[in-house]
């Protein structure tokens, strides 16, 4: 084993053995009792635990993590138990290749809430995605020709645009929706035309937003 490899393995092992301060953790049992035993589906988009990193201000901790999309929580394996991180804007996590962080978002013109988002790019204008699991209640059959429907989870995903420190706003991946929330239209339209962007994919929207942030 080379000296470089030994140093990397030592740093990784040391980082994993650092205890995460308990003031950043909460019991993860609340909310689970509301899930019926016969529910179809999962509160997770990915049930498996993945190696990740928790960031608290300037400090980081390596842990096994996963995102509970029903409870909107980052779950963590800590000393053989499942806990979750308190939802604070100075606490974020990277699970696999996805960055999860707390952001404010506009519900309507008067209300603002906070939730976990996956950050797709950095800069003045950022594209965020919110992934949720909604629990639908069981439905009794309306007639003898139908069958009861058990409770089930359904997937919900939505894109949001976050500009500077303003609350994020929900958008569709299309040119009209993006331009009405951005300025410098002449430069952006020229960039869109030159690069033949359709702005219907995450990659193309991120490309436009990165250009906007550079202006």
C-alpha positions, 0 to 999 in steps of 0.5 A: 500500500502506497503512503498516499493510499494509506493517508486517504484510508486513514482520513476516511476512517477517522472522519467516519468515527467522529461523533455527530453532535446530538443537537443536530439529530432527532428521533426518527420514529415520529411520522412512521406510525402514520404509514399503514402496514398494507401500504403499496410502495415506499416512502423512499425513491431509493430504499438503500443506504448510500455513503454520503457526507453531512455538512454542518457549517464548515465541518463534515461527517461521513455517514450512511444516508438516505432521503425519506421523501414522505417525511422530507428528512435526511436519515442517517445510520448512527451507532446502529440506529436510524436518526435524522438531521434537524432541518436547518439551513446550515446543515446539508448533505450529499448522498451519492452524487446528489446535494440536498439542502434546505431552501425557502420556496414560495407557496403563493404570493404571501406564504413561504415554506422550507423543504429539502431540495436537490441542487442541480447547479451553483451560482446566482440562478440555481435549478432545484428539484423537489422530490416527494412521496405522497400517501394516498388513503385506501379507497373502498370499492364503489360497487361489487364489480370493483375491488378495494384499493389499498393505501399507496405512495405516489411520486411527486417531482417539481422544478424550482428556480432560486435566484440569489436569496429570494424564495425559490419559485416553481417552474416548468422546464420551458423557455417561456417560464424561464425568461419571465423570471430572469432579466437580460432577455436579449443576451439570454435569447441570443445564447439560446439561439446560438446554442440551439437550446430547447430548454426541456432538459435539466442539462440545457436549463442548467447551461442557460442558468450558468450563463446567466450567472456569469453575466 
